[in-house]
Amino acid sequence: MIACFLLLSGLVLLMVQTSLQFLLPPWMGVPDFIFLVVVHAAFLPSLLQSGVAVYLLGISMDATIGSLSGIYPVLYLETFALIKFFFADASGREPTYKAGLACIFYLVFSASH
């Protein structure tokens, strides 16, 4: 159930992201909305379902963008694993610093590609 929600929300955000790509001026860049789904997935308790959903979103991003094959699944899974390992709470509660953490990881992630 969690994987279905992540996949559906990620695919809708991917459609919005690719639509904005042509509407925004080039100097603004393109926002990466799927990254927010990856950060949210890292704080969910189910590791396998969330990991599979993140991998499939990375593949769909690769297919849509047409970049180097496999770059987005690797970057998304790497970010997912780092957040899961260092910041996820075993109690299942949402941490209060989740929004700030998402911003920091987004800046690092966007600088890498």
N, C-alpha and C positions, 0 to 999 in steps of 0.2 A: 504494500500500500504506500509506503514511504517512497519507494523508488518510482512508482507511477506518478505521484504528486511532483517529485523533483523533475522527472522527465517532461511531464506536461508543462509545468511552469517554465522550465528551461527552454523548451521548444517555442513557447509563446514569446518569451523574452528574446530568443534568437531571431524570430520574425520581426519583432519591433526593432531590434538592433540593426538588422540588415536594411530595414526601411529607413531608419534614421541616417544610415551611412550616406545616402544620396541626398538627403534633405539638409544636413548640416554643412556649413562651410568647411573646407579642408583644414583650416587652421585650428578648428575646435577638436578635431580627432573624432574617433568613434568610441562611444562608451561600451564597456564590456559587461553587459548585464548578467551573463552566465557566471561570471566570477562571483557575483553576489549569491547565486544559488550554490556554488561550490563552498563558499564560506558557511552558509547556512547548513549545508549537508554535513560539514565537519563537526558541527555541534549536535547532531542527531545521534541517538544511542546506537542505531544499527549500523555497524561498520560495513558489512558486506553489501547490503542494499544501497547504502549511500555511495559506496565506492564504485559499484557497478553503474549507478546512475551518473556519477561524475565522469566515468570513463566514456559512457555512451554520449553524454553531452559534448565531451571533447571530440569524439569522432564526428558528431553532427556539425560542430564548429569547423573542423577541418574540411568537411565536405562542402560546407556553405562558403567559407572564405577562400578555399583553394590554395592554402599556403603549403609549406613543407608538410609532407605526409607524416602524421604522428606527432607533430609538435604540440598541439593543444591537448591531446589526451595526457601526454607526459607532464606538461606544465600544470594542468588542472589536478592530476593525481598527486603530483609533488606538493602542490599547495595544500591539497586536502590532507595528505599525510602529515605535513608539518604542523598544521593547525590541530589536527586530531591528536598528535603525539604531545605537543607542547602545551596546548591551551584547553583541550576538552576536559570537562569536569565529569568525573565518574558518577556523580549523583544525578545527572540528567538535567540539572537546572541551567537555565540560560545565564551566562555570565553578563555582568553589567558593562564590561568593556568590549563587547562583541562588535559594536559599530566602529569604535576606534581601531580595533584589530583589523576589521575589514578594510578600512581606509589605508592602513599601513601596508598590508599585504597587497592591496591593489596597486599602490605606488611602486612597490618592488616588482610586482608582476608585469605592470605596463612598461617598466623600464627594460625588462628582459626581452621584449619582442617588439 
